[in-house]
């Protein structure tokens, strides 16, 4: 069970069952074809959609998509997020930030945070180029930058600490 919200709109429930995908407890029929890495074609109700995955931010569980030329931001919550939310613990876990790690190997092409800077959740703190795409790495919560462990032009590995709070 998942919940997804597009551009901060009302979330929809998504369930993947052996019979197929259920969207708000209703069967969802579509034809999905992968064209290339991060590029897809979808047919739904005789309408054609061209979809490109622009970025995936694992820390914030946010996916940026370009659908027929329009950028959409999708926030996803899995069953663990939903359980924490039910228990009233979602804000406690999201509020504390220790560090930002590289979500994938790549090249640092921009840094916008310096030690001592106060950042808010969602602020872009650096740009990581991976697979010929620039990915904005954002602060997963509010905090003060303690140390920046990388410099512009550095190559980083997945899981490497980039910024400490």
Phi, psi and omega in degrees: 000133178227161169232136180229141179233126180261123180051043176063022177280178178304129183291150175246149178268140180233129177229132179256116183241167176301333180279346181137196182270135175248129179242116186051046177064018177241141178300140181239111182255127179206163176244116183246127178233132176274124181267320181200180177300120178072013178231132185223162174232132181236135171246124179217123180051047179062020175248143182255135179231130174260123186236132175234129176277113182276316179201153175231119179251101184297322183299321181257000181052050181239136178238130175257125181239149169248113182246114183049042176087354181253132181276130179235138176250124183247124177258127184243138173239128177269184185297329179289318176299318181293322178294315177299321179296318178298324182277358180076024184250003185295318181289327180295319181288324184282336186286332185263128180237128177257315180197168175245129178249154179294125179285344182198162176292148179177194183240131177282117181250354178193142177228126181246004179243142179233157177307134181096343179292140173263125181240151177254156178307129179095350177292135176287125181251338176197166178241126180246123177267125179216135179052043177065021178233141176270129181244122177281120177264123187248155177293126180284350179195177178286144178179176176246131182291122178271314181206145173253115188272000183226168176231160177302132180098349179287143170268134182236157178254157178302133178089352180290135178291126182256314182223135175254145178246000000 
